[in-house]
């Protein structure tokens, strides 16, 4: 849920508006589609526009930063180096990487 702007009505004021709207729409027996149409027309009459949603841009490492990270990973021993090497060699996302199990890497066939 978005944070309401500073000039927004209080929650109590909004609840009163919701109750009044509810009574009005019930009195006129509006269907779902009709309520959507009414709300759209009211927004248009009030010249309300949907707020622009910022697109998130994932910051990527530069080639130099990537090379230094890989070089450092190959110099490290232990878990951290292994994790970084595996991430880069598999090309997996972190969410995919954390789901990898040992059995996924090594065949257990006899």
C-alpha positions in Angstrom: 0.0 0.0 0.0 1.3 3.4 -0.9 1.9 6.0 1.8 -0.8 8.7 1.5 0.4 12.2 0.7 0.6 14.8 3.4 -2.6 16.6 2.3 -4.6 13.3 2.5 -7.7 13.0 4.6 -7.4 11.2 8.0 -8.4 7.6 8.2 -11.6 8.6 10.0 -12.5 11.1 7.2 -11.9 8.5 4.6 -14.0 6.0 6.5 -16.9 8.5 6.5 -16.5 9.0 2.8 -16.5 5.2 2.2 -19.7 4.9 4.2 -21.4 7.7 2.3 -20.3 6.2 -1.0 -21.5 2.7 0.1 -25.0 4.1 1.0 -25.2 5.9 -2.4 -24.1 3.0 -4.5 -26.5 0.6 -2.6 -29.4 3.0 -3.0 -28.8 2.9 -6.8 -28.0 -0.9 -6.9 -24.8 -0.4 -8.9 -23.1 -3.5 -10.2 -19.4 -4.1 -10.1 -18.9 -2.8 -13.6 -21.0 0.2 -12.9 -19.0 1.1 -9.8 -15.8 0.9 -11.8 -17.3 3.1 -14.4 -18.5 5.7 -11.9 -15.1 5.7 -10.1 -13.3 6.2 -13.4 -15.6 9.0 -14.5 -15.1 10.8 -11.1 -11.3 10.5 -11.4 -11.6 11.9 -14.9 -13.8 14.8 -13.7 -11.4 15.6 -10.9 -8.5 15.3 -13.3 -6.8 12.7 -11.1 -4.0 10.8 -12.7 -2.3 7.6 -11.6 1.0 8.4 -9.9 4.0 7.5 -12.0 5.6 4.3 -10.7 9.4 4.4 -10.8 11.0 1.5 -12.6 13.7 -0.1 -10.6 17.0 -0.3 -12.5 19.4 -2.9 -11.2 22.8 -1.5 -10.9 25.4 -3.7 -12.5 29.0 -4.1 -11.7 31.5 -2.5 -14.1 33.8 -4.9 -16.0 36.6 -3.8 -13.7 34.6 -4.4 -10.5 33.5 -7.8 -11.8 37.0 -8.8 -12.6 38.3 -7.7 -9.2 35.5 -9.6 -7.5 36.3 -12.8 -9.4 40.0 -12.4 -8.8 39.4 -12.0 -5.1 37.0 -15.0 -5.0 39.6 -17.2 -6.6 42.2 -16.1 -4.0 39.8 -16.7 -1.1 39.6 -20.2 0.4 36.5 -21.5 2.1 32.9 -20.8 1.8 32.8 -17.2 0.6 35.1 -17.8 -2.3 33.2 -20.9 -3.3 29.9 -19.0 -3.1 31.1 -16.2 -5.3 32.7 -18.5 -7.8 29.6 -20.6 -8.0 27.4 -17.6 -8.6 29.5 -16.3 -11.4 30.0 -19.7 -13.0 26.4 -20.7 -12.9 24.9 -17.3 -13.8 22.2 -18.0 -11.3 20.2 -15.3 -9.5 20.7 -15.2 -5.8 17.1 -16.4 -5.3 17.9 -19.4 -7.5 21.3 -19.9 -6.0 20.0 -20.3 -2.4 17.7 -23.1 -3.6 20.5 -25.2 -5.1 21.1 -28.4 -3.2 24.2 -30.6 -3.1 22.4 -33.3 -5.1 21.7 -30.8 -7.9 25.5 -30.5 -8.5 26.7 -34.0 -8.1 25.2 -37.1 -9.7 24.3 -39.8 -7.2 23.9 -42.5 -9.8 25.8 -45.8 -9.2 
